[in-house]
Amino acid sequence: MIKKLSVILLFLLAFMIASCDNSGQSSLGSSGKSPAQNTPSNSNGLSAFKNQANFLSQALGTTNLGNTCFANSVHKLIWSYLRNGDKVSAIPQKTLLQKEFYGFMNSLDINFDAVLNNNFSQNSDPGFKNKLNLVFNEFSLEQRNATGSETISGMKIRSDQMDADEYFKLLADYIELNSIQNSFMVSSQILLKNGVKKPLNTESLNTGHFSSNIFYSLNLNDNDKSLDELMKSNLTEEVEDVLDENTKTKHNEIKRTYLTLSDINNYPKKLFITLKRFYFDGQFNNKIEDKIKIPNNLAIYFHLINNHEKTYREVNYYLQGVIIHNGTSAAGHYYVYINDGGKWYRHDDAHVSEIMTSEDQKQMWNDIEKNGYILLFDS
């Protein structure tokens, strides 16, 4: 099973979804336009609420520079991760990419605060086109320095649509996102039939050294229909053909995976969870479109390293943001829902709107459960 999953993950890294297909966008509002588009221009008698709605797209919308809906969604989710906790200023500024990304995130913060305070006038960089180009240029240079190529799995930024999860993990690494807030580690072990615990190397344990994480990826299966069920089944699974070093025979054993901390009181305030909706079957890329019940609140258990089963801490998180992939493995479109101050907003490239009505909220949750891809949780 481990070998099979490794093959799937290898092909996932090469996964590409065809161009950003805006035909998959769903409307939020009776006219088929977003609330920001439905609101008329500012005039006497308009409420502050309407003024805010009118300026959301102008203040926060990000231009799609060809096939960059995946990047726009990732940028907005990272902005939400930093904004809710006042961590934008904590972005390291040791590299040009970090400096450009800080400037981008800071501009989003300033513009949104101006909208909320009803004093936004205009965006000096409409659609953040200049800032996006600077970020993409520096990202490509970082990628070339790290891999020898500016591409991601052979895909060129701007011209080719990419996997949002792959881009997110690369960008998070380049801007050192896991150094800004508390992180966790992942450790796994196999519990042999004779009671012996056999450590396993995982994506977070490289030659005996743990690395920090702010995200965890979950495999989907036919039996689990909720995020809670997926967490349990991913953290405990049966592994086939484990070699018994004494008898030289193979058996199926239980693998247990733990989200671990070096200090039980120093837990991550936020974390990302990716639902692995895309897989390669040996011939074709496929997408799992099963509806997964996503709770507004999620309990995570963190264990103390080397003492997994005796010391743990339960931390309750609430859903703060979700990147959506609407479409198939052949064609689709990315956008993101973000919760800020108890209000949900939809960021869809250049269009930003607040989720206002009960019908809009119902549509949003249905969208999240069917198409949710990368989830952000806040404690």
Contacts in CASP RR format, 6 or more apart in sequence:
PFRMAT RR
TARGET T0000
AUTHOR 0000-0000-0000
METHOD contacts of the structure
MODEL  1
MIKKLSVILLFLLAFMIASCDNSGQSSLGSSGKSPAQNTPSNSNGLSAFK
NQANFLSQALGTTNLGNTCFANSVHKLIWSYLRNGDKVSAIPQKTLLQKE
FYGFMNSLDINFDAVLNNNFSQNSDPGFKNKLNLVFNEFSLEQRNATGSE
TISGMKIRSDQMDADEYFKLLADYIELNSIQNSFMVSSQILLKNGVKKPL
NTESLNTGHFSSNIFYSLNLNDNDKSLDELMKSNLTEEVEDVLDENTKTK
HNEIKRTYLTLSDINNYPKKLFITLKRFYFDGQFNNKIEDKIKIPNNLAI
YFHLINNHEKTYREVNYYLQGVIIHNGTSAAGHYYVYINDGGKWYRHDDA
HVSEIMTSEDQKQMWNDIEKNGYILLFDS
1 237 0 8 1.000
1 238 0 8 1.000
1 239 0 8 1.000
1 240 0 8 1.000
2 239 0 8 1.000
5 219 0 8 1.000
7 280 0 8 1.000
8 279 0 8 1.000
8 280 0 8 1.000
11 279 0 8 1.000
11 280 0 8 1.000
11 282 0 8 1.000
11 285 0 8 1.000
12 163 0 8 1.000
12 166 0 8 1.000
12 276 0 8 1.000
12 278 0 8 1.000
12 279 0 8 1.000
12 280 0 8 1.000
13 153 0 8 1.000
13 163 0 8 1.000
13 166 0 8 1.000
14 153 0 8 1.000
14 154 0 8 1.000
14 280 0 8 1.000
15 153 0 8 1.000
15 163 0 8 1.000
15 166 0 8 1.000
15 278 0 8 1.000
15 280 0 8 1.000
15 285 0 8 1.000
15 329 0 8 1.000
16 153 0 8 1.000
16 155 0 8 1.000
16 160 0 8 1.000
16 161 0 8 1.000
16 162 0 8 1.000
16 163 0 8 1.000
16 285 0 8 1.000
17 70 0 8 1.000
17 161 0 8 1.000
17 162 0 8 1.000
17 163 0 8 1.000
17 278 0 8 1.000
17 325 0 8 1.000
17 329 0 8 1.000
17 330 0 8 1.000
17 331 0 8 1.000
17 332 0 8 1.000
18 161 0 8 1.000
18 330 0 8 1.000
18 331 0 8 1.000
18 332 0 8 1.000
19 66 0 8 1.000
19 67 0 8 1.000
19 161 0 8 1.000
19 331 0 8 1.000
19 332 0 8 1.000
20 64 0 8 1.000
20 66 0 8 1.000
20 67 0 8 1.000
20 68 0 8 1.000
20 69 0 8 1.000
20 70 0 8 1.000
20 161 0 8 1.000
20 332 0 8 1.000
20 333 0 8 1.000
20 334 0 8 1.000
20 349 0 8 1.000
21 327 0 8 1.000
21 331 0 8 1.000
21 332 0 8 1.000
21 333 0 8 1.000
22 333 0 8 1.000
22 349 0 8 1.000
23 333 0 8 1.000
24 326 0 8 1.000
24 327 0 8 1.000
24 332 0 8 1.000
24 333 0 8 1.000
25 326 0 8 1.000
25 333 0 8 1.000
25 335 0 8 1.000
25 348 0 8 1.000
26 326 0 8 1.000
26 363 0 8 1.000
26 367 0 8 1.000
27 33 0 8 1.000
27 34 0 8 1.000
28 34 0 8 1.000
28 35 0 8 1.000
28 346 0 8 1.000
28 353 0 8 1.000
28 355 0 8 1.000
28 360 0 8 1.000
28 363 0 8 1.000
28 364 0 8 1.000
29 35 0 8 1.000
29 38 0 8 1.000
29 357 0 8 1.000
29 360 0 8 1.000
31 38 0 8 1.000
34 57 0 8 1.000
34 346 0 8 1.000
34 348 0 8 1.000
34 351 0 8 1.000
34 352 0 8 1.000
34 353 0 8 1.000
35 53 0 8 1.000
35 353 0 8 1.000
35 354 0 8 1.000
35 356 0 8 1.000
36 53 0 8 1.000
36 54 0 8 1.000
36 55 0 8 1.000
36 56 0 8 1.000
36 57 0 8 1.000
36 351 0 8 1.000
36 352 0 8 1.000
36 353 0 8 1.000
36 354 0 8 1.000
37 57 0 8 1.000
37 351 0 8 1.000
37 353 0 8 1.000
39 50 0 8 1.000
39 53 0 8 1.000
39 54 0 8 1.000
40 46 0 8 1.000
40 54 0 8 1.000
41 54 0 8 1.000
42 51 0 8 1.000
42 54 0 8 1.000
46 54 0 8 1.000
48 118 0 8 1.000
51 118 0 8 1.000
52 115 0 8 1.000
52 116 0 8 1.000
52 118 0 8 1.000
52 354 0 8 1.000
53 353 0 8 1.000
53 354 0 8 1.000
55 115 0 8 1.000
55 120 0 8 1.000
56 115 0 8 1.000
56 345 0 8 1.000
56 352 0 8 1.000
56 353 0 8 1.000
56 354 0 8 1.000
57 350 0 8 1.000
57 351 0 8 1.000
57 352 0 8 1.000
57 353 0 8 1.000
58 120 0 8 1.000
58 122 0 8 1.000
58 123 0 8 1.000
58 126 0 8 1.000
59 111 0 8 1.000
59 112 0 8 1.000
59 114 0 8 1.000
59 115 0 8 1.000
59 120 0 8 1.000
59 123 0 8 1.000
59 352 0 8 1.000
60 76 0 8 1.000
60 108 0 8 1.000
60 111 0 8 1.000
60 112 0 8 1.000
60 115 0 8 1.000
60 347 0 8 1.000
60 352 0 8 1.000
61 127 0 8 1.000
61 128 0 8 1.000
61 347 0 8 1.000
61 349 0 8 1.000
61 350 0 8 1.000
61 351 0 8 1.000
61 352 0 8 1.000
62 72 0 8 1.000
62 75 0 8 1.000
62 76 0 8 1.000
62 127 0 8 1.000
62 128 0 8 1.000
62 132 0 8 1.000
62 347 0 8 1.000
62 349 0 8 1.000
62 350 0 8 1.000
63 126 0 8 1.000
63 127 0 8 1.000
63 128 0 8 1.000
63 129 0 8 1.000
63 132 0 8 1.000
63 349 0 8 1.000
63 350 0 8 1.000
64 72 0 8 1.000
64 349 0 8 1.000
64 350 0 8 1.000
65 129 0 8 1.000
65 132 0 8 1.000
65 133 0 8 1.000
65 136 0 8 1.000
65 158 0 8 1.000
66 158 0 8 1.000
66 159 0 8 1.000
67 158 0 8 1.000
67 159 0 8 1.000
67 160 0 8 1.000
67 161 0 8 1.000
67 162 0 8 1.000
68 132 0 8 1.000
68 136 0 8 1.000
68 157 0 8 1.000
68 158 0 8 1.000
69 161 0 8 1.000
69 333 0 8 1.000
69 334 0 8 1.000
69 335 0 8 1.000
69 349 0 8 1.000
70 161 0 8 1.000
70 162 0 8 1.000
70 163 0 8 1.000
70 164 0 8 1.000
70 167 0 8 1.000
70 334 0 8 1.000
71 132 0 8 1.000
71 136 0 8 1.000
71 157 0 8 1.000
71 162 0 8 1.000
71 164 0 8 1.000
71 167 0 8 1.000
72 132 0 8 1.000
72 334 0 8 1.000
72 335 0 8 1.000
72 347 0 8 1.000
72 349 0 8 1.000
73 164 0 8 1.000
73 323 0 8 1.000
73 324 0 8 1.000
73 334 0 8 1.000
73 335 0 8 1.000
73 336 0 8 1.000
73 347 0 8 1.000
74 164 0 8 1.000
74 167 0 8 1.000
74 168 0 8 1.000
74 171 0 8 1.000
74 323 0 8 1.000
74 374 0 8 1.000
75 104 0 8 1.000
75 135 0 8 1.000
76 108 0 8 1.000
76 336 0 8 1.000
76 338 0 8 1.000
76 347 0 8 1.000
77 168 0 8 1.000
77 272 0 8 1.000
77 321 0 8 1.000
77 323 0 8 1.000
77 336 0 8 1.000
77 338 0 8 1.000
77 374 0 8 1.000
77 376 0 8 1.000
78 105 0 8 1.000
78 168 0 8 1.000
78 171 0 8 1.000
78 172 0 8 1.000
78 177 0 8 1.000
79 88 0 8 1.000
79 105 0 8 1.000
79 108 0 8 1.000
79 109 0 8 1.000
80 320 0 8 1.000
80 321 0 8 1.000
80 338 0 8 1.000
80 339 0 8 1.000
80 340 0 8 1.000
80 376 0 8 1.000
81 87 0 8 1.000
81 177 0 8 1.000
81 181 0 8 1.000
81 270 0 8 1.000
81 272 0 8 1.000
81 320 0 8 1.000
81 376 0 8 1.000
82 88 0 8 1.000
82 90 0 8 1.000
82 91 0 8 1.000
82 105 0 8 1.000
82 180 0 8 1.000
83 105 0 8 1.000
83 108 0 8 1.000
83 109 0 8 1.000
83 112 0 8 1.000
83 340 0 8 1.000
84 270 0 8 1.000
84 320 0 8 1.000
84 340 0 8 1.000
84 341 0 8 1.000
84 378 0 8 1.000
85 269 0 8 1.000
87 180 0 8 1.000
87 181 0 8 1.000
88 102 0 8 1.000
88 105 0 8 1.000
88 106 0 8 1.000
88 109 0 8 1.000
89 106 0 8 1.000
90 180 0 8 1.000
91 98 0 8 1.000
91 101 0 8 1.000
91 102 0 8 1.000
91 105 0 8 1.000
91 175 0 8 1.000
91 180 0 8 1.000
92 98 0 8 1.000
92 175 0 8 1.000
92 176 0 8 1.000
92 179 0 8 1.000
92 180 0 8 1.000
93 99 0 8 1.000
93 102 0 8 1.000
95 138 0 8 1.000
95 142 0 8 1.000
95 174 0 8 1.000
96 138 0 8 1.000
96 141 0 8 1.000
97 135 0 8 1.000
97 138 0 8 1.000
97 139 0 8 1.000
97 141 0 8 1.000
97 142 0 8 1.000
97 174 0 8 1.000
97 175 0 8 1.000
98 174 0 8 1.000
98 175 0 8 1.000
98 176 0 8 1.000
100 131 0 8 1.000
100 134 0 8 1.000
100 135 0 8 1.000
100 138 0 8 1.000
101 135 0 8 1.000
101 138 0 8 1.000
101 171 0 8 1.000
101 175 0 8 1.000
103 131 0 8 1.000
104 128 0 8 1.000
104 131 0 8 1.000
104 132 0 8 1.000
104 134 0 8 1.000
104 135 0 8 1.000
107 125 0 8 1.000
107 128 0 8 1.000
107 131 0 8 1.000
108 128 0 8 1.000
111 120 0 8 1.000
111 123 0 8 1.000
112 340 0 8 1.000
114 120 0 8 1.000
114 121 0 8 1.000
125 131 0 8 1.000
127 350 0 8 1.000
136 157 0 8 1.000
136 158 0 8 1.000
139 157 0 8 1.000
139 170 0 8 1.000
139 171 0 8 1.000
139 174 0 8 1.000
140 150 0 8 1.000
140 157 0 8 1.000
141 150 0 8 1.000
142 174 0 8 1.000
143 149 0 8 1.000
143 150 0 8 1.000
143 151 0 8 1.000
143 152 0 8 1.000
143 170 0 8 1.000
144 150 0 8 1.000
150 156 0 8 1.000
150 157 0 8 1.000
151 157 0 8 1.000
152 162 0 8 1.000
152 166 0 8 1.000
152 167 0 8 1.000
152 170 0 8 1.000
153 162 0 8 1.000
153 163 0 8 1.000
153 166 0 8 1.000
154 160 0 8 1.000
155 161 0 8 1.000
155 162 0 8 1.000
161 332 0 8 1.000
163 278 0 8 1.000
164 323 0 8 1.000
164 325 0 8 1.000
164 334 0 8 1.000
164 373 0 8 1.000
164 374 0 8 1.000
165 217 0 8 1.000
165 274 0 8 1.000
165 373 0 8 1.000
165 374 0 8 1.000
168 215 0 8 1.000
168 272 0 8 1.000
168 374 0 8 1.000
169 215 0 8 1.000
171 177 0 8 1.000
172 178 0 8 1.000
172 214 0 8 1.000
172 215 0 8 1.000
177 214 0 8 1.000
178 212 0 8 1.000
178 213 0 8 1.000
178 214 0 8 1.000
179 212 0 8 1.000
181 214 0 8 1.000
181 268 0 8 1.000
181 269 0 8 1.000
181 270 0 8 1.000
182 266 0 8 1.000
182 267 0 8 1.000
182 268 0 8 1.000
182 269 0 8 1.000
183 212 0 8 1.000
183 213 0 8 1.000
183 214 0 8 1.000
183 268 0 8 1.000
184 212 0 8 1.000
184 213 0 8 1.000
184 214 0 8 1.000
184 259 0 8 1.000
184 260 0 8 1.000
184 261 0 8 1.000
184 267 0 8 1.000
184 268 0 8 1.000
184 271 0 8 1.000
184 302 0 8 1.000
185 204 0 8 1.000
185 205 0 8 1.000
185 210 0 8 1.000
185 211 0 8 1.000
185 212 0 8 1.000
185 213 0 8 1.000
185 259 0 8 1.000
185 260 0 8 1.000
185 261 0 8 1.000
185 262 0 8 1.000
185 305 0 8 1.000
186 202 0 8 1.000
186 203 0 8 1.000
186 204 0 8 1.000
186 205 0 8 1.000
186 213 0 8 1.000
186 216 0 8 1.000
186 257 0 8 1.000
186 258 0 8 1.000
186 259 0 8 1.000
186 260 0 8 1.000
187 199 0 8 1.000
187 202 0 8 1.000
187 204 0 8 1.000
187 205 0 8 1.000
187 210 0 8 1.000
187 257 0 8 1.000
187 258 0 8 1.000
187 260 0 8 1.000
187 305 0 8 1.000
187 308 0 8 1.000
188 199 0 8 1.000
188 200 0 8 1.000
188 201 0 8 1.000
188 202 0 8 1.000
188 205 0 8 1.000
188 255 0 8 1.000
188 256 0 8 1.000
188 257 0 8 1.000
188 258 0 8 1.000
189 197 0 8 1.000
189 198 0 8 1.000
189 199 0 8 1.000
189 200 0 8 1.000
189 255 0 8 1.000
189 256 0 8 1.000
189 258 0 8 1.000
189 308 0 8 1.000
190 197 0 8 1.000
190 198 0 8 1.000
190 200 0 8 1.000
190 239 0 8 1.000
190 242 0 8 1.000
190 253 0 8 1.000
190 254 0 8 1.000
190 255 0 8 1.000
190 256 0 8 1.000
191 197 0 8 1.000
191 198 0 8 1.000
191 253 0 8 1.000
191 254 0 8 1.000
191 255 0 8 1.000
191 256 0 8 1.000
192 198 0 8 1.000
192 242 0 8 1.000
192 244 0 8 1.000
192 253 0 8 1.000
193 251 0 8 1.000
193 253 0 8 1.000
198 242 0 8 1.000
199 205 0 8 1.000
200 255 0 8 1.000
201 207 0 8 1.000
201 208 0 8 1.000
202 257 0 8 1.000
204 210 0 8 1.000
204 211 0 8 1.000
204 213 0 8 1.000
205 211 0 8 1.000
210 260 0 8 1.000
210 305 0 8 1.000
214 268 0 8 1.000
214 270 0 8 1.000
214 271 0 8 1.000
214 272 0 8 1.000
215 271 0 8 1.000
215 272 0 8 1.000
215 273 0 8 1.000
215 274 0 8 1.000
216 259 0 8 1.000
216 271 0 8 1.000
216 272 0 8 1.000
216 273 0 8 1.000
216 274 0 8 1.000
217 273 0 8 1.000
217 274 0 8 1.000
217 276 0 8 1.000
218 227 0 8 1.000
218 230 0 8 1.000
218 231 0 8 1.000
218 234 0 8 1.000
218 273 0 8 1.000
218 274 0 8 1.000
218 275 0 8 1.000
218 276 0 8 1.000
219 230 0 8 1.000
219 234 0 8 1.000
219 276 0 8 1.000
220 230 0 8 1.000
220 275 0 8 1.000
220 276 0 8 1.000
220 277 0 8 1.000
220 288 0 8 1.000
220 290 0 8 1.000
220 292 0 8 1.000
221 230 0 8 1.000
221 233 0 8 1.000
222 290 0 8 1.000
223 229 0 8 1.000
223 233 0 8 1.000
224 230 0 8 1.000
224 232 0 8 1.000
224 233 0 8 1.000
224 292 0 8 1.000
225 290 0 8 1.000
225 291 0 8 1.000
225 292 0 8 1.000
225 293 0 8 1.000
226 292 0 8 1.000
226 293 0 8 1.000
226 295 0 8 1.000
227 273 0 8 1.000
227 292 0 8 1.000
227 293 0 8 1.000
227 294 0 8 1.000
227 295 0 8 1.000
227 298 0 8 1.000
227 375 0 8 1.000
228 295 0 8 1.000
228 298 0 8 1.000
230 275 0 8 1.000
230 292 0 8 1.000
231 298 0 8 1.000
231 300 0 8 1.000
234 257 0 8 1.000
235 256 0 8 1.000
235 257 0 8 1.000
235 258 0 8 1.000
235 259 0 8 1.000
236 254 0 8 1.000
236 255 0 8 1.000
236 256 0 8 1.000
236 257 0 8 1.000
237 254 0 8 1.000
237 255 0 8 1.000
238 252 0 8 1.000
238 253 0 8 1.000
238 254 0 8 1.000
238 255 0 8 1.000
239 252 0 8 1.000
239 253 0 8 1.000
239 254 0 8 1.000
239 255 0 8 1.000
240 252 0 8 1.000
241 250 0 8 1.000
241 251 0 8 1.000
241 252 0 8 1.000
242 250 0 8 1.000
242 251 0 8 1.000
242 252 0 8 1.000
242 253 0 8 1.000
243 249 0 8 1.000
243 250 0 8 1.000
244 250 0 8 1.000
244 251 0 8 1.000
256 308 0 8 1.000
258 303 0 8 1.000
258 308 0 8 1.000
259 300 0 8 1.000
259 301 0 8 1.000
259 302 0 8 1.000
259 303 0 8 1.000
260 302 0 8 1.000
260 303 0 8 1.000
260 304 0 8 1.000
260 305 0 8 1.000
260 308 0 8 1.000
261 267 0 8 1.000
261 302 0 8 1.000
261 303 0 8 1.000
261 304 0 8 1.000
261 305 0 8 1.000
261 313 0 8 1.000
262 305 0 8 1.000
264 302 0 8 1.000
264 304 0 8 1.000
264 311 0 8 1.000
264 312 0 8 1.000
264 313 0 8 1.000
265 313 0 8 1.000
267 302 0 8 1.000
267 313 0 8 1.000
267 315 0 8 1.000
267 379 0 8 1.000
268 379 0 8 1.000
269 378 0 8 1.000
269 379 0 8 1.000
270 317 0 8 1.000
270 320 0 8 1.000
270 376 0 8 1.000
270 377 0 8 1.000
270 378 0 8 1.000
270 379 0 8 1.000
271 300 0 8 1.000
271 317 0 8 1.000
271 376 0 8 1.000
271 377 0 8 1.000
272 374 0 8 1.000
272 375 0 8 1.000
272 376 0 8 1.000
272 377 0 8 1.000
273 374 0 8 1.000
273 375 0 8 1.000
273 377 0 8 1.000
274 373 0 8 1.000
274 374 0 8 1.000
274 375 0 8 1.000
275 292 0 8 1.000
275 372 0 8 1.000
275 373 0 8 1.000
275 374 0 8 1.000
275 375 0 8 1.000
276 288 0 8 1.000
277 287 0 8 1.000
277 288 0 8 1.000
277 289 0 8 1.000
277 325 0 8 1.000
277 372 0 8 1.000
277 373 0 8 1.000
278 285 0 8 1.000
278 286 0 8 1.000
278 287 0 8 1.000
278 288 0 8 1.000
278 329 0 8 1.000
279 285 0 8 1.000
279 286 0 8 1.000
279 288 0 8 1.000
280 286 0 8 1.000
284 329 0 8 1.000
285 329 0 8 1.000
285 330 0 8 1.000
286 329 0 8 1.000
287 325 0 8 1.000
287 327 0 8 1.000
287 328 0 8 1.000
287 329 0 8 1.000
289 370 0 8 1.000
289 371 0 8 1.000
291 369 0 8 1.000
291 370 0 8 1.000
292 369 0 8 1.000
292 372 0 8 1.000
293 369 0 8 1.000
294 319 0 8 1.000
294 322 0 8 1.000
294 365 0 8 1.000
294 368 0 8 1.000
294 369 0 8 1.000
294 372 0 8 1.000
294 375 0 8 1.000
295 319 0 8 1.000
296 318 0 8 1.000
296 319 0 8 1.000
297 316 0 8 1.000
297 317 0 8 1.000
297 318 0 8 1.000
297 319 0 8 1.000
298 316 0 8 1.000
298 317 0 8 1.000
298 318 0 8 1.000
298 319 0 8 1.000
298 377 0 8 1.000
299 314 0 8 1.000
299 315 0 8 1.000
299 316 0 8 1.000
299 317 0 8 1.000
300 314 0 8 1.000
300 315 0 8 1.000
300 316 0 8 1.000
300 317 0 8 1.000
300 377 0 8 1.000
301 312 0 8 1.000
301 313 0 8 1.000
301 314 0 8 1.000
301 315 0 8 1.000
302 312 0 8 1.000
302 313 0 8 1.000
302 315 0 8 1.000
303 309 0 8 1.000
303 311 0 8 1.000
303 312 0 8 1.000
304 310 0 8 1.000
304 311 0 8 1.000
304 312 0 8 1.000
315 379 0 8 1.000
316 379 0 8 1.000
317 377 0 8 1.000
317 378 0 8 1.000
317 379 0 8 1.000
318 339 0 8 1.000
318 377 0 8 1.000
318 378 0 8 1.000
318 379 0 8 1.000
319 339 0 8 1.000
319 375 0 8 1.000
319 376 0 8 1.000
319 377 0 8 1.000
320 338 0 8 1.000
320 339 0 8 1.000
320 376 0 8 1.000
320 377 0 8 1.000
320 378 0 8 1.000
321 336 0 8 1.000
321 337 0 8 1.000
321 338 0 8 1.000
321 339 0 8 1.000
321 375 0 8 1.000
321 376 0 8 1.000
322 336 0 8 1.000
322 337 0 8 1.000
322 368 0 8 1.000
322 372 0 8 1.000
322 373 0 8 1.000
322 374 0 8 1.000
322 375 0 8 1.000
322 376 0 8 1.000
323 334 0 8 1.000
323 335 0 8 1.000
323 336 0 8 1.000
323 372 0 8 1.000
323 373 0 8 1.000
323 374 0 8 1.000
324 334 0 8 1.000
324 335 0 8 1.000
324 336 0 8 1.000
324 337 0 8 1.000
324 367 0 8 1.000
324 368 0 8 1.000
324 371 0 8 1.000
324 372 0 8 1.000
324 373 0 8 1.000
325 332 0 8 1.000
325 333 0 8 1.000
325 334 0 8 1.000
325 371 0 8 1.000
325 372 0 8 1.000
325 373 0 8 1.000
326 332 0 8 1.000
326 333 0 8 1.000
326 334 0 8 1.000
326 335 0 8 1.000
326 367 0 8 1.000
326 371 0 8 1.000
327 333 0 8 1.000
327 371 0 8 1.000
334 373 0 8 1.000
335 346 0 8 1.000
335 347 0 8 1.000
335 348 0 8 1.000
335 349 0 8 1.000
336 346 0 8 1.000
336 347 0 8 1.000
336 348 0 8 1.000
337 344 0 8 1.000
337 345 0 8 1.000
337 346 0 8 1.000
337 347 0 8 1.000
337 355 0 8 1.000
337 364 0 8 1.000
337 367 0 8 1.000
337 368 0 8 1.000
338 344 0 8 1.000
338 345 0 8 1.000
338 347 0 8 1.000
339 345 0 8 1.000
343 354 0 8 1.000
343 355 0 8 1.000
344 354 0 8 1.000
344 355 0 8 1.000
344 361 0 8 1.000
344 364 0 8 1.000
345 352 0 8 1.000
345 353 0 8 1.000
345 354 0 8 1.000
345 355 0 8 1.000
346 352 0 8 1.000
346 353 0 8 1.000
346 354 0 8 1.000
346 355 0 8 1.000
346 364 0 8 1.000
355 361 0 8 1.000
355 364 0 8 1.000
END
